[in-house]
Amino acid sequence: MKLNSFGAASLLALSLVMISGCDQVEKSTQQVLDKASESAKQAIDDTQKAAEQALSEATQGLISPEKKDDQETKESESNTKET
């Protein structure tokens, strides 16, 4: 009888250890995913800057991303007013 009680207590203790371990794994995983997300965002931003610079160099500054954005904004505003 005492062996069964000891076994049950051991099983309960082991379950608690596993649950707390799972919580730690979840927190660690979330941190890794957050860092990966930040790295991906940074890579996208760097790629966009490089593409804009390459476009500017290829067009010898005739088209700049800022001017293009301004033009698109004006066009969308005029389209909105027309409708």
N, CA, C and O atoms as a MOPAC input file, in Angstrom:
PM7 MOZYME 1SCF
protein

 N      0.81200 1    -1.18700 1     0.00000 1
 C      0.00000 1     0.00000 1     0.00000 1
 C      0.86300 1     1.26300 1     0.00000 1
 O      0.57000 1     2.23300 1    -0.69800 1
 N      1.94400 1     1.22700 1     0.80600 1
 C      2.82100 1     2.38800 1     0.85600 1
 C      3.53800 1     2.56400 1    -0.47700 1
 O      3.83700 1     3.69100 1    -0.87200 1
 N      3.81200 1     1.48000 1    -1.16400 1
 C      4.48100 1     1.56400 1    -2.45500 1
 C      3.58600 1     2.26500 1    -3.47200 1
 O      4.05700 1     3.07100 1    -4.27400 1
 N      2.28200 1     1.94800 1    -3.43300 1
 C      1.34300 1     2.60700 1    -4.34900 1
 C      1.25700 1     4.09700 1    -4.05600 1
 O      1.19400 1     4.90000 1    -4.98600 1
 N      1.25400 1     4.48000 1    -2.79400 1
 C      1.19100 1     5.88900 1    -2.43200 1
 C      2.46300 1     6.60300 1    -2.89200 1
 O      2.41000 1     7.72400 1    -3.39800 1
 N      3.59500 1     5.94200 1    -2.71200 1
 C      4.86000 1     6.52800 1    -3.15800 1
 C      4.87700 1     6.66700 1    -4.67700 1
 O      5.34500 1     7.67600 1    -5.20500 1
 N      4.37600 1     5.67300 1    -5.36800 1
 C      4.31700 1     5.70900 1    -6.83200 1
 C      3.40400 1     6.81800 1    -7.31900 1
 O      3.73600 1     7.51000 1    -8.28200 1
 N      2.27000 1     7.00100 1    -6.67800 1
 C      1.32100 1     8.04400 1    -7.05800 1
 C      1.93400 1     9.42100 1    -6.81400 1
 O      1.80600 1    10.32600 1    -7.63900 1
 N      2.60700 1     9.56800 1    -5.65700 1
 C      3.24000 1    10.84500 1    -5.34800 1
 C      4.36100 1    11.14300 1    -6.33900 1
 O      4.53400 1    12.28400 1    -6.76600 1
 N      5.11700 1    10.11200 1    -6.70000 1
 C      6.19500 1    10.28400 1    -7.67800 1
 C      5.63400 1    10.68100 1    -9.03900 1
 O      6.17600 1    11.55700 1    -9.71300 1
 N      4.55200 1    10.03200 1    -9.43200 1
 C      3.92300 1    10.34400 1   -10.71000 1
 C      3.40300 1    11.77800 1   -10.72300 1
 O      3.53900 1    12.48000 1   -11.72500 1
 N      2.80700 1    12.21200 1    -9.61400 1
 C      2.31200 1    13.57500 1    -9.52600 1
 C      3.46500 1    14.57100 1    -9.58700 1
 O      3.37300 1    15.58500 1   -10.27900 1
 N      4.55100 1    14.28700 1    -8.86800 1
 C      5.71200 1    15.18300 1    -8.88600 1
 C      6.32000 1    15.24700 1   -10.28000 1
 O      6.68400 1    16.32600 1   -10.74600 1
 N      6.43300 1    14.12700 1   -10.93600 1
 C      6.97400 1    14.09000 1   -12.29200 1
 C      6.09800 1    14.88700 1   -13.25200 1
 O      6.60900 1    15.59200 1   -14.12300 1
 N      4.77500 1    14.77600 1   -13.09500 1
 C      3.85200 1    15.53200 1   -13.94900 1
 C      4.03700 1    17.03000 1   -13.75800 1
 O      4.03900 1    17.78900 1   -14.72800 1
 N      4.19500 1    17.45800 1   -12.50500 1
 C      4.40800 1    18.87700 1   -12.23800 1
 C      5.70600 1    19.38000 1   -12.84300 1
 O      5.75500 1    20.48300 1   -13.38800 1
 N      6.76300 1    18.57100 1   -12.75100 1
 C      8.04300 1    18.94500 1   -13.34700 1
 C      7.90900 1    19.07100 1   -14.86200 1
 O      8.44800 1    19.99800 1   -15.46500 1
 N      7.19600 1    18.14100 1   -15.46300 1
 C      7.00800 1    18.18300 1   -16.91600 1
 C      6.21200 1    19.41400 1   -17.33600 1
 O      6.53100 1    20.05100 1   -18.34100 1
 N      5.16900 1    19.75200 1   -16.56200 1
 C      4.35300 1    20.92300 1   -16.89900 1
 C      5.18600 1    22.18900 1   -16.80400 1
 O      5.12100 1    23.04400 1   -17.68700 1
 N      5.97000 1    22.31600 1   -15.73400 1
 C      6.79700 1    23.51200 1   -15.60200 1
 C      7.86600 1    23.54600 1   -16.69400 1
 O      8.22400 1    24.62100 1   -17.17700 1
 N      8.36600 1    22.39900 1   -17.07700 1
 C      9.33400 1    22.32800 1   -18.17600 1
 C      8.72000 1    22.75500 1   -19.48700 1
 O      9.36700 1    23.43000 1   -20.28700 1
 N      7.47900 1    22.37000 1   -19.71600 1
 C      6.78100 1    22.76700 1   -20.94500 1
 C      6.58400 1    24.27600 1   -20.99400 1
 O      6.67800 1    24.88700 1   -22.05800 1
 N      6.31000 1    24.87000 1   -19.84000 1
 C      6.14400 1    26.32000 1   -19.77500 1
 C      7.44600 1    27.01800 1   -20.15100 1
 O      7.43400 1    28.01400 1   -20.87400 1
 N      8.55400 1    26.50300 1   -19.66700 1
 C      9.85900 1    27.08100 1   -20.00400 1
 C     10.15400 1    26.92800 1   -21.48300 1
 O     10.67100 1    27.85000 1   -22.11500 1
 N      9.83100 1    25.77700 1   -22.03700 1
 C     10.04800 1    25.54100 1   -23.46700 1
 C      9.20300 1    26.50500 1   -24.28300 1
 O      9.66600 1    27.04200 1   -25.28900 1
 N      7.96900 1    26.72500 1   -23.85500 1
 C      7.09000 1    27.65000 1   -24.57400 1
 C      7.65600 1    29.06600 1   -24.54300 1
 O      7.65000 1    29.75200 1   -25.56500 1
 N      8.13900 1    29.50800 1   -23.40000 1
 C      8.71600 1    30.84600 1   -23.28600 1
 C      9.96100 1    30.96900 1   -24.16100 1
 O     10.14500 1    31.97500 1   -24.84700 1
 N     10.80600 1    29.95400 1   -24.13700 1
 C     12.02400 1    29.98200 1   -24.94800 1
 C     11.69100 1    30.01100 1   -26.43800 1
 O     12.31000 1    30.73700 1   -27.21600 1
 N     10.71600 1    29.22000 1   -26.81000 1
 C     10.29600 1    29.17300 1   -28.21100 1
 C      9.76200 1    30.52900 1   -28.65100 1
 O     10.05800 1    30.99100 1   -29.75300 1
 N      8.97500 1    31.16500 1   -27.79000 1
 C      8.42800 1    32.47600 1   -28.12600 1
 C      9.54100 1    33.49900 1   -28.30600 1
 O      9.47700 1    34.33300 1   -29.20900 1
 N     10.56300 1    33.44000 1   -27.45200 1
 C     11.69000 1    34.36300 1   -27.58700 1
 C     12.43000 1    34.14400 1   -28.90000 1
 O     12.80900 1    35.10100 1   -29.57600 1
 N     12.63300 1    32.88500 1   -29.25600 1
 C     13.31600 1    32.57100 1   -30.51700 1
 C     12.49400 1    33.07300 1   -31.70400 1
 O     13.04200 1    33.63700 1   -32.65100 1
 N     11.17300 1    32.86400 1   -31.64800 1
 C     10.31800 1    33.32700 1   -32.73600 1
 C     10.31700 1    34.85100 1   -32.83700 1
 O     10.31600 1    35.39800 1   -33.94000 1
 N     10.31800 1    35.53300 1   -31.70700 1
 C     10.37000 1    36.99400 1   -31.72200 1
 C     11.66200 1    37.49400 1   -32.35600 1
 O     11.64700 1    38.42800 1   -33.15700 1
 N     12.78000 1    36.86700 1   -31.99200 1
 C     14.06200 1    37.27400 1   -32.57100 1
 C     14.10500 1    36.98800 1   -34.06500 1
 O     14.62300 1    37.79100 1   -34.84100 1
 N     13.56400 1    35.84700 1   -34.46500 1
 C     13.53400 1    35.50700 1   -35.88900 1
 C     12.67100 1    36.49300 1   -36.66200 1
 O     13.00500 1    36.87800 1   -37.78300 1
 N     11.56500 1    36.89700 1   -36.06000 1
 C     10.67800 1    37.86700 1   -36.69700 1
 C     11.38200 1    39.21100 1   -36.87400 1
 O     11.29200 1    39.82800 1   -37.93600 1
 N     12.07600 1    39.65800 1   -35.84400 1
 C     12.81700 1    40.91800 1   -35.93800 1
 C     13.90700 1    40.84300 1   -37.00900 1
 O     14.11600 1    41.79300 1   -37.76300 1
 N     14.59300 1    39.71000 1   -37.06400 1
 C     15.64300 1    39.52900 1   -38.07900 1
 C     15.05200 1    39.56700 1   -39.48500 1
 O     15.62800 1    40.16000 1   -40.39600 1
 N     13.89800 1    38.92900 1   -39.64800 1
 C     13.24900 1    38.92000 1   -40.96200 1
 C     12.82200 1    40.32700 1   -41.35900 1
 O     12.99700 1    40.73000 1   -42.50900 1
 N     12.26000 1    41.07600 1   -40.40700 1
 C     11.86000 1    42.45300 1   -40.70200 1
 C     13.06300 1    43.29500 1   -41.10300 1
 O     12.99200 1    44.08100 1   -42.04800 1
 N     14.16400 1    43.12800 1   -40.38400 1
 C     15.37200 1    43.88300 1   -40.69500 1
 C     15.89400 1    43.52800 1   -42.08100 1
 O     16.31600 1    44.40600 1   -42.83400 1
 N     15.86400 1    42.23500 1   -42.41900 1
 C     16.32500 1    41.80200 1   -43.73900 1
 C     15.45600 1    42.39700 1   -44.84100 1
 O     15.96600 1    42.80200 1   -45.88600 1
 N     14.15600 1    42.45200 1   -44.61300 1
 C     13.24600 1    43.03700 1   -45.60000 1
 C     13.53000 1    44.52200 1   -45.77300 1
 O     13.58000 1    45.02600 1   -46.89500 1
 N     13.71700 1    45.22200 1   -44.65100 1
 C     14.02700 1    46.65500 1   -44.72600 1
 C     15.33900 1    46.90600 1   -45.46500 1
 O     15.42800 1    47.80800 1   -46.29800 1
 N     16.35500 1    46.10100 1   -45.15400 1
 C     17.65100 1    46.25900 1   -45.82200 1
 C     17.53800 1    45.97700 1   -47.31200 1
 O     18.14900 1    46.67000 1   -48.12600 1
 N     16.76200 1    44.96900 1   -47.67000 1
 C     16.57300 1    44.62700 1   -49.07800 1
 C     15.85500 1    45.75000 1   -49.81100 1
 O     16.20400 1    46.08300 1   -50.94400 1
 N     14.84200 1    46.33800 1   -49.15800 1
 C     14.11700 1    47.44000 1   -49.78400 1
 C     15.03100 1    48.64500 1   -50.00400 1
 O     14.98700 1    49.27500 1   -51.06100 1
 N     15.85200 1    48.96200 1   -49.01600 1
 C     16.77400 1    50.08800 1   -49.16600 1
 C     17.76100 1    49.83900 1   -50.30000 1
 O     18.04800 1    50.73400 1   -51.09500 1
 N     18.27700 1    48.61500 1   -50.36500 1
 C     19.22000 1    48.28200 1   -51.43000 1
 C     18.54900 1    48.35900 1   -52.80200 1
 O     19.15400 1    48.83100 1   -53.76500 1
 N     17.30600 1    47.89800 1   -52.89100 1
 C     16.58200 1    47.95000 1   -54.16000 1
 C     16.31700 1    49.39200 1   -54.57500 1
 O     16.45400 1    49.74400 1   -55.74700 1
 N     15.93800 1    50.22000 1   -53.61300 1
 C     15.70800 1    51.63100 1   -53.92700 1
 C     16.98800 1    52.31800 1   -54.39000 1
 O     16.96700 1    53.12900 1   -55.31500 1
 N     18.08700 1    51.99000 1   -53.74800 1
 C     19.36500 1    52.58000 1   -54.14600 1
 C     19.76700 1    52.10800 1   -55.54200 1
 O     20.23100 1    52.90000 1   -56.36200 1
 N     19.58600 1    50.81600 1   -55.80600 1
 C     19.92100 1    50.28000 1   -57.12800 1
 C     19.05000 1    50.92000 1   -58.20400 1
 O     19.53800 1    51.23200 1   -59.29100 1
 N     17.76500 1    51.11700 1   -57.91000 1
 C     16.87000 1    51.76500 1   -58.86600 1
 C     17.29700 1    53.19700 1   -59.12400 1
 O     17.30000 1    53.66700 1   -60.26200 1
 N     17.65600 1    53.87800 1   -58.05400 1
 C     18.10500 1    55.26500 1   -58.19200 1
 C     19.37200 1    55.35000 1   -59.03600 1
 O     19.50100 1    56.22300 1   -59.89400 1
 N     20.29700 1    54.44300 1   -58.78700 1
 C     21.53700 1    54.43700 1   -59.56400 1
 C     21.27900 1    54.05300 1   -61.01300 1
 O     21.89900 1    54.60500 1   -61.92200 1
 N     20.36900 1    53.11000 1   -61.23600 1
 C     20.08300 1    52.65900 1   -62.59600 1
 C     19.39700 1    53.74200 1   -63.41400 1
 O     19.60900 1    53.84500 1   -64.62200 1
 N     18.58700 1    54.53500 1   -62.76200 1
 C     17.87900 1    55.60500 1   -63.47800 1
 C     18.61900 1    56.92400 1   -63.34800 1
 O     18.12500 1    57.96100 1   -63.79200 1
 N     19.78400 1    56.89300 1   -62.75200 1
 C     20.63100 1    58.07000 1   -62.55600 1
 C     19.88000 1    59.17900 1   -61.83300 1
 O     20.04100 1    60.36100 1   -62.13600 1
 N     19.06200 1    58.77700 1   -60.87800 1
 C     18.36600 1    59.74400 1   -60.04400 1
 C     17.14400 1    60.36100 1   -60.68500 1
 O     16.54100 1    61.26000 1   -60.09800 1
 N     16.74900 1    59.91100 1   -61.87900 1
 C     15.56800 1    60.48100 1   -62.53300 1
 C     14.28600 1    60.14200 1   -61.77100 1
 O     13.34600 1    60.93400 1   -61.72400 1
 N     14.27100 1    58.95700 1   -61.18200 1
 C     13.11400 1    58.52200 1   -60.39900 1
 C     13.61400 1    58.24000 1   -58.99000 1
 O     14.50400 1    57.41300 1   -58.79300 1
 N     13.04700 1    58.92100 1   -58.02800 1
 C     13.41800 1    58.62500 1   -56.64500 1
 C     12.20800 1    58.00100 1   -55.95700 1
 O     11.07400 1    58.35500 1   -56.27800 1
 N     12.42200 1    57.08700 1   -55.02400 1
 C     11.29700 1    56.42400 1   -54.35100 1
 C     10.36500 1    57.41900 1   -53.65700 1
 O      9.15300 1    57.20400 1   -53.62700 1
 N     10.90300 1    58.49200 1   -53.10500 1
 C     10.06900 1    59.45800 1   -52.41900 1
 C      9.11500 1    60.14100 1   -53.40300 1
 O      7.93200 1    60.32400 1   -53.11500 1
 N      9.65100 1    60.51500 1   -54.57000 1
 C      8.80600 1    61.16900 1   -55.56800 1
 C      7.73500 1    60.21500 1   -56.07400 1
 O      6.59300 1    60.61900 1   -56.29100 1
 N      8.09600 1    58.97000 1   -56.25800 1
 C      7.14000 1    57.98100 1   -56.72900 1
 C      6.03000 1    57.80400 1   -55.69900 1
 O      4.85800 1    57.72600 1   -56.06500 1
 N      6.38000 1    57.74100 1   -54.42100 1
 C      5.37900 1    57.60400 1   -53.36800 1
 C      4.45600 1    58.80800 1   -53.33900 1
 O      3.24300 1    58.66100 1   -53.18800 1
 N      5.03000 1    60.00900 1   -53.48400 1
 C      4.22800 1    61.22700 1   -53.50000 1
 C      3.26900 1    61.22800 1   -54.68600 1
 O      2.10700 1    61.61300 1   -54.55700 1
 N      3.76600 1    60.79400 1   -55.83400 1
 C      2.93700 1    60.76300 1   -57.03100 1
 C      1.79300 1    59.76700 1   -56.85500 1
 O      0.65700 1    60.06600 1   -57.22200 1
 N      2.07500 1    58.60100 1   -56.30500 1
 C      1.03300 1    57.60300 1   -56.08900 1
 C     -0.01200 1    58.11800 1   -55.10500 1
 O     -1.20400 1    57.86000 1   -55.27600 1
 N      0.41800 1    58.83600 1   -54.08900 1
 C     -0.50700 1    59.39700 1   -53.10800 1
 C     -1.41700 1    60.42400 1   -53.77300 1
 O     -2.62700 1    60.42800 1   -53.54200 1
 N     -0.83700 1    61.29500 1   -54.59800 1
 C     -1.63800 1    62.30200 1   -55.29200 1
 C     -2.64100 1    61.64900 1   -56.24200 1
 O     -3.78800 1    62.08500 1   -56.33500 1
 N     -2.20500 1    60.60200 1   -56.94800 1
 C     -3.09100 1    59.91100 1   -57.87600 1
 C     -4.23800 1    59.24700 1   -57.13300 1
 O     -5.37900 1    59.30400 1   -57.59200 1
 N     -3.96400 1    58.62600 1   -56.00700 1
 C     -5.02700 1    57.96400 1   -55.26700 1
 C     -5.99100 1    58.98200 1   -54.67200 1
 O     -7.18900 1    58.71800 1   -54.57900 1
 N     -5.47500 1    60.15900 1   -54.26200 1
 C     -6.34500 1    61.21200 1   -53.74600 1
 C     -7.25300 1    61.75900 1   -54.84800 1
 O     -8.43500 1    62.01300 1   -54.61500 1
 N     -6.69400 1    61.93900 1   -56.05400 1
 C     -7.49900 1    62.46400 1   -57.14100 1
 C     -8.53000 1    61.44000 1   -57.59100 1
 O     -9.63600 1    61.81700 1   -57.98100 1
 N     -8.19600 1    60.15300 1   -57.54700 1
 C     -9.14700 1    59.10900 1   -57.89600 1
 C    -10.27900 1    59.04600 1   -56.88300 1
 O    -11.42500 1    58.78000 1   -57.24500 1
 N     -9.96700 1    59.28800 1   -55.63000 1
 C    -10.98100 1    59.26900 1   -54.58500 1
 C    -11.94400 1    60.44900 1   -54.74300 1
 O    -13.14900 1    60.30400 1   -54.54000 1
 N    -11.41200 1    61.60500 1   -55.10200 1
 C    -12.24400 1    62.79100 1   -55.27400 1
 C    -13.15700 1    62.65900 1   -56.47000 1
 O    -14.27200 1    63.18100 1   -56.45400 1
 N    -12.70500 1    61.96400 1   -57.52300 1
 C    -13.48500 1    61.82700 1   -58.73500 1
 C    -14.69200 1    60.93600 1   -58.54300 1
 O    -15.70900 1    61.13100 1   -59.20800 1
 N    -14.60900 1    59.97200 1   -57.66000 1
 C    -15.70000 1    59.02100 1   -57.49300 1
 C    -16.74900 1    59.49300 1   -56.53900 1
 O    -17.73000 1    58.78900 1   -56.30200 1

